[in-house]
Every structure is written in C-alpha cells, then in structure tokens.
Amino acid sequence: MARAGIRLGLVLAAGLAIWLIPAEGGTAGADLIFTNATVRTVDSSNPSAEAVAVEAGEITVVGTNQEAMAQRGAETTVVDLSGKTLIPGFHDVHLHAVEAGRTANGCYLPSRLSARQYIRRLRGCARRQRGEVWVRAAGPFVQDLLALAIEPRDLIDRAIPNRPVVILDALGHAAFVNSEGLRRSGLDTSDRDPAGGAILRDSGGRPNGVVLENAQNVVLDAVERPSRQNRQANYASLHDAIGKLSANGITSVSDAGGYWPRQHHLAWLQLSREGKLDVRASNALWVYPNRSLQSQLHRISAIRDAASGPHLAFDQVKLYVDGIVDYGTAALTKPYLHRPNWAPGGKRGFTYLSRARLNRTVAAFDRRGFQIHLHVWGDRAAKMALDAIERARRLNGPPNRPHRLTHLYLIDRPDLPRFADLGAVADFQLGEEAISPGYERFLRGWIGRRAAAHLLPIATVLRAGALTTLSSDWDADALSPLKSIERGLTRRGSPERIPDPATGLQMVTLNSARLLGQADETGSIEVGKRADLVVLNGDPIAVPAARIGEIRVLQTLLDGRTVYRRP
Ligand SMILES: [Zn+2]
C-alpha cells in the first residue's frame, strides 16, 4: 500500500484541506531508491512494502516499486535489493560504548585460576602495560578471588608490588585493587564505606582489596583521572565502538556509562565535532551517590546544556537503585534464602541510596527535564524506582519523555500495572548467561524456585501493557539486536518469551524510539521520518526464530547516508 506515494503535502488550515501541488519534475528527484525489497516497516498501518525512496536524508516513499520509481531523477541511485530485507535502524537504549574498548584493552583473567596462576598472568599484564601508570585487567568474579587462601590485595601485591593495579570483575559490580591502588584511591586508610558502595576488609579491619558497587567507582575515578591520555583512550574506545554499532545495524543508542569525572562525555563530543558520530545518541550522565546532589545537578545540567551536535544529547541521568543478585546486592522484597557472607546490606539486599535520597534525586532531575535511567535488578529496587517516579510525577507533572527501569530481573506482581499507569518503560536485556537454565538453577537456592522461574518477566510485562524495550548492555553482553530477538523468542524452559518476532523487532526499533522521545523521526519506515535503514540478508519476521541471530547486516544507513557496508 502506498502512503503518500506521491510527494503531496496536506495543509489543514481553519478546517480547510488544501492539496499543495507536487514538485513533479521540478526537482532532481530522490537521492536513493531501494526496490524489490521485503520492507518490514514496523508501521502498523502499513507493515510491509517493496520499495522505499529517500531524499535529503528523509523517507519520501514507502510503497510499490512503481510508486518509488516515480521519484527517480537524473541523479537518483537505484538499488535493486532482489528480495533482501529492509528494516528501520536498530535502537540500543542501554549499552556502554566508551567502556567497551577500555575493558577489552585490559588484560583478561579467567575464573577459577590458582593464586600462582593469577600471579603469573598479572605479571604478564604489567609487562605488556609498561608505559601506563595503572595496570588494568578484567575478568574474575569476587568469589574467585575470595576462594583463594590469600587476601586479594596481597595476591596482587605479590604479583605487582610497585604499581597501582585495578582488576575489573566479570559483572561490572566489583573491582580488585592492590595496596598501591588502594592508596591512590584514598581507600587505604578509610574505615568507612563510600555511600552506595562497600569495601571488604581483612580480619584486622584493613581493606582486603575487594571493592563493591559504588566503591569501585571511587577507584575507577582515580584510575581515569582527567588527562589527555585518558581522553585519548576514551576517544579510541568510542571510535571503535561506533564502527561495531554500525556493523550491527544500530543507528540510535543510549550510553549508560556516562562517568563524567572520567571524561566519558568528552569522547562523544569530540567524535561529534569531527563529524564521525555515525549514530544518534541520547546519553546518560551518572549521578554519584557519594557526591552532593546540589553540585551534581549543577554540573550535569552544565554538561547537558553545553553539548551540541545534530545527533548528540546528554539528556538522561543514570542512577543505580541496587546491585546484582550474584553478589547479594540486588534488593529483594523477600529475604534471600542464601547470600554470600561478605555481601553488604541486609538479608533483603543492598541499595545505593536511601529511599528518601532516591526520591529527592529523581524529582530534582525530573524537574530539570532529564529522563531518568534507573538500574534495577531486584523487585524491591523496582518498587523503589516506581515510587520515586510516581512521586516526581505528583510534584512536577508528567515528564516530556518516559522514565525507564533497566534490567528488571524481578518485578513484584502488584507493581506490574504501575509501568503503564506511570508511563514508565521496562527495558530488558536477555544476555545468554542470564536466560540460561543453568543460571536459573543457580538462583533457585538464593531467591527461591518461584522467583527464579520468572526471571526477566518480559511476557508478563508486555501483557501488563507497559512500553517495553530490548537492549544489549554491551559490552557486559553481546551486541547484536537480532540475536537479542532470537533469545527472547526461544528462551528455553521459561514462560517469559517474547510472543512473536514482530513484537521483538518493534522492541528494538519503534518502542525504543518512543523511549528516546524521537518516534516522530525514527523507529519505523514511514514517509517523513529520517532514513535510518538497515539491509539484511534474511527476514527476521519470516525465518524460524532460532535462526534470526544468523541474519547478517549488509548495509546500514543513517539519514540516508551509508555508514556501514558488509565487506
Ligand atoms: Zn549496563
């Protein structure tokens, strides 16, 4: 079906409809026409088509070959897609683009090595990073290092005594530091935990080298102090990440890192200035629980207001409500059945902020027009987040763009309708490990069989009428949106599956565009929207669900300009 197949404009004035005369033959015509395509528009009023025309970065025709070809001019590039699929650009509304490359640049340490093996590998890392001040590595879980007979601090000291060392854990919720690292972070003599974090201690009360949740940010802010070198490393990481996004058909993102004291935002600004930002970005800036709210309101608003560039905004703030179940720091409504004896918080878990401080913070940033991006693992955290959003709405009225809870492993049943009632978005990531039957088995002993069976309750939330999105959490998880859809459709042994591929596709396109407040510009293939398009070698709506992840991105366009072409 043709929608505005011909370039006509309809003006409604004083109840009168006036058809403007089209510029037929008066212009050079379309810049680009795709023909013979399987177009999956994600527009419910016009779900499929065979051709699309683009002019000046905007979609001008979605219809038949004939309708599109009517726009052909002397300069038009016509691409016969011979049955290949054309979809709107993917949106990935929760990922860590600046951190991605910086983690990978470090030295990888696997799980469950012996103390001797960790020491040997760490010495190798130090040799390879000779030019750096800090030695950086990543990989193990807290449990791996605490299982050894030696304190983590002493283990790393034994490997590298003279330089500061930081090892990021496997889950992004802890870090391991040696004595010199603790000293440089100002944590060596501290006898108190920073707000929102915890420092594990040896039997003598000294920090044992394990820092959890927000305490790791104290360390990482010391590792990545403002400097030219740090800026360059962030820039290189982001530059590399943008290429990977385009290769995966991703044209709009929301970066959830936003560690402004580590100059993350400067990498985005530099790429934007250089005209190399091949995605639209609506990024978050992270609100520290251990810094004053007033100073952060001031600072974060200043960063937002100074950011300019056609595709770049820092219009979200990121808050952690709780941590992660694997360290007993997810906040649950019911007590844990089992929890590590070193886990901070109480038997219902841990929160970064008190209820009062969370409420104040959400209301204050909401009032300034920020979109709130809340890390939520457990059902108690989800409840606190929804309460804070509800209170902000009462004080400030409805927000321009919906606030969002991300991760959402558990939701208490009475809270389900509150998403739709409050206009809050439920944003899920279905990482391979997180939806594996093995992980569910592991969690049964910690949170109970019933809770473990309804992990990441995506089907329940959809039925409750919430605006629901699917994102990657890259580089904590894999990047491909097609793989995410496949996982959602094929979750083994879980009732919480995405009902059909069209819903999955909508979650990574139109729903995400709605979350970002840009659905009038992106998220579907419709006349008048920007030509953010992806050519695929298979049709995600038609192939068997288990094969969606095998579909390859052949070409990605942003504003009608090719930003990726598969070699
Ligand atoms: Zn994340």
Residues whose N, C-alpha, C, O or C-beta is under 5 A from the ligand:
A	BS01	ZN	A256 D473
